[in-house]
Amino acid sequence: MPAFSGFGHLALKVNDLRTSLDFYRKLGFPEFLRLTEENGEPWIAYLKISDQLYLELFPGGDGSKVPSADHTGVHHLCLTTEDIEATAAHLASAGIPLVAPLDPTRRGADRNRGMWITDPDGNRIEIMEMAPDCIQYEAIRAVNAGQSPHALVRPR
């Protein structure tokens, strides 16, 4: 039996809790729990991604933005969607601009379609529509069949 059963949550330190809550609610993640200090100030706000996965927002950031993507540490959060065009339309109607690529209909080297946004603190968020024949699913099927993990050369 594996030691872990899944990925439970991601916690982010945010500069402005209200602004971050508004942003993530626009993505469709409702707040379902809030822990407060004795004085009533928020300590953690919990947002539901699914029944088994949630996002924790900790207020009180130092006012800075997330370092560049080349900085050591968490690189990005990836959210999956069944319909990338509908998700792109939802983001546009919610006033959330795409960062790159601006054409979510193109397929990447992994055969998936994707786009990127950033949250109010600069956290990078990839949005991906997984293709049934994507390289990730092919590799998982191979490993589940007892084959060695795949290694592919990154296309330039």
Secondary structure as UniProt FT lines:
FT   STRAND          9..13
FT   HELIX           17..26
FT   TURN            27..28
FT   STRAND          31..36
FT   TURN            38..39
FT   STRAND          42..50
FT   TURN            51..52
FT   STRAND          53..58
FT   TURN            69..70
FT   STRAND          77..80
FT   HELIX           84..93
FT   TURN            94..95
FT   TURN            104..105
FT   TURN            109..110
FT   STRAND          113..118
FT   TURN            120..121
FT   STRAND          124..129
FT   TURN            132..133
FT   HELIX           135..144
FT   TURN            145..146
//
